[in-house]
């Protein structure tokens, strides 16, 4: 068994996020199964735990192993799930993590260009 001080934390790649889907009867709530389906298309080893809360409705705990944070952030930016992601909201509130945000946005534009409008399209 490894002692804690023997573990190289730099080699562990794991992303854990909480997605708030809302209550099915509320306007603006989303289908948690649609979110999970889209996650699995890109991250097939994703693990989900779904639960109901009285104040937030359905929440989904997402665990991704062997995934860099910026890869996940790029995906949720491109697919439009960033508004319901607790981890992304915390990222955008932390000025110290601005570099990670910029890296994630650049990767999203590179990897998922179909979700972004062309720059200066129609400008002359």
C-alpha positions in Angstrom: 0.0 0.0 0.0 1.3 3.4 -0.9 1.8 6.0 1.7 0.3 9.4 1.0 3.7 11.1 0.6 4.7 8.5 -2.0 1.8 9.5 -4.4 2.8 11.9 -7.1 -0.3 14.1 -7.2 0.8 15.4 -10.6 0.1 12.1 -12.3 -3.4 11.8 -11.0 -5.9 13.1 -13.6 -9.4 13.3 -12.4 -12.3 15.7 -12.9 -15.3 15.7 -10.5 -18.2 18.1 -11.2 -21.8 18.6 -10.0 -24.4 19.4 -12.7 -27.6 21.0 -11.5 -30.5 20.0 -13.8 -33.4 21.5 -12.0 -36.8 20.0 -11.3 -38.7 18.4 -14.3 -41.8 20.5 -13.7 -39.8 23.8 -13.7 -39.3 25.9 -16.8 -35.7 25.8 -17.9 -34.8 22.5 -16.3 -32.8 20.1 -18.5 -32.9 16.3 -19.0 -30.1 14.7 -17.1 -30.1 11.7 -19.4 -29.4 13.9 -22.4 -26.4 15.4 -20.6 -25.1 12.0 -19.5 -25.5 10.7 -23.1 -23.5 13.6 -24.5 -20.8 13.2 -21.9 -20.4 9.5 -22.7 -19.9 10.2 -26.4 -16.7 12.1 -25.6 -15.7 10.6 -22.3 -16.8 6.9 -22.4 -15.4 6.1 -19.0 -17.5 8.7 -17.2 -19.2 7.7 -14.0 -22.4 9.3 -12.8 -24.3 9.5 -9.6 -27.7 11.1 -9.8 -29.8 12.3 -6.8 -32.8 14.5 -6.1 -32.5 17.4 -3.7 -35.4 19.5 -2.5 -33.9 22.8 -3.5 -32.0 22.1 -6.7 -33.9 19.2 -8.1 -31.9 16.6 -10.0 -28.2 16.9 -9.5 -25.6 14.7 -11.3 -22.2 14.0 -9.8 -19.8 13.4 -12.8 -16.5 11.7 -12.3 -14.0 11.5 -15.2 -10.7 9.6 -14.7 -7.6 10.3 -16.9 -9.0 13.6 -18.2 -7.4 17.0 -17.9 -9.5 19.7 -16.4 -9.1 22.0 -19.5 -10.4 19.1 -21.8 -13.6 18.9 -19.7 -14.0 22.6 -19.5 -13.5 22.9 -23.3 -16.2 20.3 -23.8 -18.8 21.9 -21.5 -18.1 25.3 -23.1 -18.6 23.9 -26.6 -21.7 21.9 -25.8 -23.3 24.6 -23.8 -23.5 22.9 -20.4 -21.3 25.4 -18.6 -24.3 27.3 -17.1 -25.3 24.3 -15.0 -21.8 23.1 -14.0 -20.7 23.9 -10.4 -17.1 23.4 -11.2 -17.2 25.8 -14.2 -18.9 28.4 -12.2 -16.2 28.2 -9.5 -13.6 28.4 -12.2 -15.0 31.6 -13.6 -15.1 33.2 -10.1 -11.4 32.6 -9.4 -9.1 35.2 -10.9 -6.1 33.0 -10.1 -7.5 30.4 -12.5 -7.8 32.8 -15.5 -5.1 31.0 -17.4 -7.0 27.6 -17.1 -10.1 29.3 -18.3 -8.3 30.9 -21.3 -6.7 27.5 -22.1 -10.0 25.7 -22.0 -11.8 28.3 -24.2 -9.0 28.1 -26.8 -9.2 24.3 -26.8 -13.0 24.4 -27.2 -12.7 26.7 -30.2 -10.0 24.4 -31.7 -11.6 21.1 -31.0 -15.3 22.0 -31.5 -15.3 24.7 -34.1 -18.8 23.8 -35.2 -20.2 25.4 -32.0 -18.5 28.8 -32.6 -19.4 31.5 -35.1 -16.6 32.5 -37.5 -14.7 35.6 -36.4 -15.5 38.7 -38.4 -18.0 36.8 -40.6 -19.7 39.2 -42.9 -17.6 42.2 -41.7 -16.2 44.3 -44.4 
